[in-house]
Structures are given as C-alpha cells and as structure tokens.
Amino acid sequence: MTWDHDTQPEPSAADESGPASPPAHEAPTVETARPVSDAPTVEQPAAPAPSAWQPPVPPQAAPAPAAWPGATPAAPPPPGPSMPSAPPVAGQQAPPASWAGYGSSLSQGAPPVQPPSPPYYGGPPTPPPPLPPVGPSSPPRRAGVLRLFAAGVVGALLVLAGFGARIAMEDDDAPAAIRPTTVSTITQAPIDPDEEPLAAVAAAVSDSVVQIELDDGLGSGVVFDNQGHVLTNAHVVGTSTSVTVRDADGNAYDGRVLGVDTGTDIAVVAVDGLDLPAAALATEVPVAGQTAIAVGSPFGLEQTVTAGIVSAINRPVDNDRGVVVNMIQTDAAINPGNSGGALLNKEGELIGINTAIFSQSGGNDGIGFAIPVGTATKVADKIIAGESTAKAGLGIQGKPETPTGDAGAYVDQVIPGGAAERAGIQVGDLIVAVDGFEIRSFDQLRGVISSYSPGDSVTVEVERGGDTVSVEVTLGTRTD
C-alpha cells in the first residue's frame, strides 16, 4: 500500500493465503488511466480529383492515365470520362483475447489468468474513424443543364401565376390578416419510478457520479460521504497526487489523492468545497439476476447510463499484485472511462465500483467486474483514517484442483509459524467455509481472506478424515 505515494512497500503476492501469481506481462491494450489504443486503420489512396467536362477524345489521342499509382495503362477509353475503381482493402485480424483490468480464470478450480500489462480504464475518447474518400463524379451534361434551367423557369412561372391569382381573388379593401405566432416549450415530464425505474435511478444518482481527469486519461468516481470524499480506482489516479474532478453540470474542482490501495484497486480523492450528495450505499448483498445499472464516463462521455443484470457474485479476480478480490460480475456495458464509476441496484443504491472487464476484442463483451461496495468502503475508510490497508493472511498454500475433485480449498502446505499452523489446520485438510461463507475453490478462499484485516478472528470449517471440524483462526498478515 502506498500512502500519498511514499515508498513504503505493500505486502505482496505469495501470500499466506496462497501462492504468488507471476508478474503480469506488459501489453498496450485497453482499460486504464492510460490512453486507450485505437484499432489500426487502413490508409486509402487519395482519389483523383474530377476533371472538367471535355469533348470526346479523338481516336489518336494518348490513353488516359491509370486510375491508381502503379497501375498498367489500359486501352484508350470510350468517349467521355471514366470512374476509377477502388483497390481492395486488406482484412484486419481480430486482436488476441486480453483482460481490460484484472486477470483471472472464470472456471472454478482453474489457476487465475495473468493479464498483460494492466490495460485499465481511463483513456481519452477514441476518435471516430475517417470517412472513406469520395470518388470523382461524372461531369455535367449540357442536356442536363438545359433541362434544369427549363424546370426552374417553369417553376418560377407557376409560383408567379399562383401569387397573381391570389391577389386577384382578395378584396383590396380588406385588412391583411395577421396570424399569431405560437411559441411551444418542452418540459420534462416527472419520472414515475414504477414505470421507468432505470430513469429514476439515473436521475437520483447523477449528482453523485463525477469524472476524474488527468493529463493522460480519465475515469469516473462516486461521492460516498458528506465530507467531499470521492471513491475511485487506484489505476485511475495512478501515481498522481492531484486530479481534476468534474461534476454533472461541468464544474471543475481540484482534488487531492489521499491514498491508494493497489491490492483492492481502491483510491480516495478529497475535494474541498465539493457540495454534492453522497450516493446511498447498499446494505444487502446483491444476487445473480437482479438489475444492475452502471453510471460513468466511458470514452469521456460523462453521465453515461447503461443497464443489465448482476451476472454472478463472489467471482474471484486476481490482479497484478497477486491479490484476489471476490467481485460482482455484470453484463451492464462497461468500457474504458467507466473505471471508478457506480454500479447500482434498481433502488439507486451503490452495490459496487466498476473496475475491469474481460474482453477478446478490447471493448465491452458483456463481462464486467465491480468491487463490492462493502470491500470498497472498508478500504476507503482506512485510507481516510490513515490506517494500514495490509491484507490478512491464513498461512497456507494450495493448488487449484483438489485430489478428489471435491469443491473446496485443499491445503497443500502449511507455512511454519503462520496463522493456520497456530490454529491447528493440517496438510490435507479441505477448507469448505469461512465464517459460514461457502468455499468452492482455493482462489475463492484467497478472495475471502483478503477482505479481512490482520488480527481478525474467523471460523474455518475443514473436512478431515470424513469429519467436518471447525477451527478458530486469528489471521496474520499476508506476506511473500
């Protein structure tokens, strides 16, 4: 954990709760507080400018030049100009699959996928693709000009004739009638939450969602208390100590980065004089299938609202620090610039902070991830209080697969002197629950343990020799 970007190292990967993740590979792809790379474009050769109309070319004239540079001269064209045809454009290959945020295997029991360099959200808006060149048009025909001129004359005569007929029919002594001008105004109708719940949520939280701007990119943030503190992602602010915070009305404020926790990808920005309402925080854990609404600034398009459902909960996602966070998975559209923004339920309550996507194309593929609001605010409160955000460790190592294939976290090694050894956990134990929370894989266990703090006491249920045993463990600090 870095505090205002000091050099104090944070506890790292091969933690007490599991083996270290290998370092992430660097790759210039999607999602972050760095600019988003654009897809390659194919340059089109400039089309020749249209020439003025010329009389027919005599047979002995030289052949017309080739339409494109390097083309072989063709036989003399027939009288009149010709239209060059565009050369074929080479097809583009799809980019390889990559994480636009954290990396993780989505299948239970599989080792977490290590991402390329963190292509987190937060890049500048992607410019629109260039318009294709316009080819030369055929020269005007004299006959066409004459027809247009004749049509114009006829139209003018008809207009004059109608005008004269109207004058002839009107009473010269009658006063001219003046029609009043009607001015219409458009007012926004009140939103009925029962008829338009998504619109009601968007209207209710728009003032709580802000845009975070840096010199090399942007992201989103959420006001979460009445002291002007803004929740966002650590990868959005990066190593910056100050950012610009812009509200829904376009007003800009100076923000100070109070601290970051790269383990959970949470940062807190303090803004003096920021008088915006705090978002309501959800108190209940979401369930798969319920409505999910994302609000943020994808590609710099502030106050963008997208909607979908909660696709899954407690999805273990490994980051480049070897820390696993059990996240909310959603299919609400999340793109670069959404990072740090809000994920809400249909009551308008904040359920998560959008942080990453899994994508094979570099864009939204309908698999996005948000840090649960309980995890995010717990870390944020510690940052504001100046407390350590070190992660808890259980003091064991394990493998993705269990020897029997049963669900759970298999204990392959107990670290001497660690929390598990002190509590009596043994090699060969199968951990199936922590404080009543069901454990289905070793990665999920790592995510659960990382949500606690060193010194917390938890009840660990293990299967040993056909029996289920409950063990009280006082957690240690996650170490390499």
TAKAUR-V862764 format. One record per residue. N is the residue number from 1. PSI is psi in whole degrees, -180 to 180 (none if undefined). Layout:
n={N	N}
psi={PSI	PSI}
This chain:
n={1	2	3	4	5	6	7	8	9	10	11	12	13	14	15	16	17	18	19	20	21	22	23	24	25	26	27	28	29	30	31	32	33	34	35	36	37	38	39	40	41	42	43	44	45	46	47	48	49	50	51	52	53	54	55	56	57	58	59	60	61	62	63	64	65	66	67	68	69	70	71	72	73	74	75	76	77	78	79	80	81	82	83	84	85	86	87	88	89	90	91	92	93	94	95	96	97	98	99	100	101	102	103	104	105	106	107	108	109	110	111	112	113	114	115	116	117	118	119	120	121	122	123	124	125	126	127	128	129	130	131	132	133	134	135	136	137	138	139	140	141	142	143	144	145	146	147	148	149	150	151	152	153	154	155	156	157	158	159	160	161	162	163	164	165	166	167	168	169	170	171	172	173	174	175	176	177	178	179	180	181	182	183	184	185	186	187	188	189	190	191	192	193	194	195	196	197	198	199	200	201	202	203	204	205	206	207	208	209	210	211	212	213	214	215	216	217	218	219	220	221	222	223	224	225	226	227	228	229	230	231	232	233	234	235	236	237	238	239	240	241	242	243	244	245	246	247	248	249	250	251	252	253	254	255	256	257	258	259	260	261	262	263	264	265	266	267	268	269	270	271	272	273	274	275	276	277	278	279	280	281	282	283	284	285	286	287	288	289	290	291	292	293	294	295	296	297	298	299	300	301	302	303	304	305	306	307	308	309	310	311	312	313	314	315	316	317	318	319	320	321	322	323	324	325	326	327	328	329	330	331	332	333	334	335	336	337	338	339	340	341	342	343	344	345	346	347	348	349	350	351	352	353	354	355	356	357	358	359	360	361	362	363	364	365	366	367	368	369	370	371	372	373	374	375	376	377	378	379	380	381	382	383	384	385	386	387	388	389	390	391	392	393	394	395	396	397	398	399	400	401	402	403	404	405	406	407	408	409	410	411	412	413	414	415	416	417	418	419	420	421	422	423	424	425	426	427	428	429	430	431	432	433	434	435	436	437	438	439	440	441	442	443	444	445	446	447	448	449	450	451	452	453	454	455	456	457	458	459	460	461	462	463	464	465	466	467	468	469	470	471	472	473	474	475	476	477	478	479	480}
psi={133	139	112	36	38	-179	12	121	151	146	138	-154	-57	72	176	-19	2	169	157	147	140	155	149	147	143	136	136	69	167	-137	75	-173	8	160	145	128	142	157	145	146	152	121	132	134	144	135	143	143	144	142	157	158	136	153	163	142	132	156	-33	0	155	151	150	149	155	149	-34	147	136	-3	152	131	138	175	157	134	163	166	140	162	162	157	121	146	145	142	156	146	129	141	158	142	145	143	156	161	142	158	134	54	-134	164	138	150	137	-9	139	135	-10	149	147	138	131	130	162	-174	143	98	59	168	165	19	171	163	141	126	154	153	150	148	146	150	148	126	166	143	161	145	153	150	143	-39	-39	-39	-43	-40	-41	-40	-43	-42	-39	-42	-45	-44	-41	-41	-40	-41	-45	-38	-44	-40	-43	-39	-38	-42	-39	-34	-21	151	119	-26	-12	138	149	137	134	118	132	146	129	121	118	139	143	122	146	126	147	143	125	112	-28	-33	-39	73	-35	-42	-37	-40	-45	-42	-36	-32	-3	-37	-15	-13	128	170	134	121	137	176	-31	17	-170	165	-158	169	165	128	124	2	180	11	12	27	135	128	136	-172	148	-36	-15	-48	-23	-128	10	148	-12	148	170	130	125	128	-178	-23	2	2	138	141	152	128	142	131	111	-35	164	152	100	-21	-43	0	43	140	156	131	130	135	114	135	9	109	72	148	146	144	144	136	133	143	-8	145	133	164	153	134	-15	162	139	131	126	136	130	-156	64	129	27	4	89	154	37	132	127	158	154	-139	167	114	-34	161	163	40	113	124	123	135	-174	-1	4	12	129	131	129	112	170	129	137	155	7	135	121	131	172	128	-21	-19	134	-7	-176	141	123	158	-179	-10	-1	17	141	121	-16	166	115	136	-27	163	157	128	141	-13	-11	-10	-169	120	13	13	94	162	143	140	126	144	-34	-43	-44	-47	-30	-44	-42	-42	-38	-39	-45	-38	-7	24	164	144	24	146	149	154	145	-25	38	166	152	-178	156	-37	142	150	-33	-10	1	152	143	-179	112	130	108	-27	140	122	126	133	0	178	-42	-42	-42	-31	-10	12	139	158	134	-13	147	109	124	-10	150	117	38	-6	125	133	124	-18	166	-37	-39	-37	-43	-41	-39	-47	-36	-17	-9	171	153	136	-15	147	134	157	119	125	128	149	124	115	32	-6	156	124	135	132	130	126	131	114	146	-162	136	128	170	none}
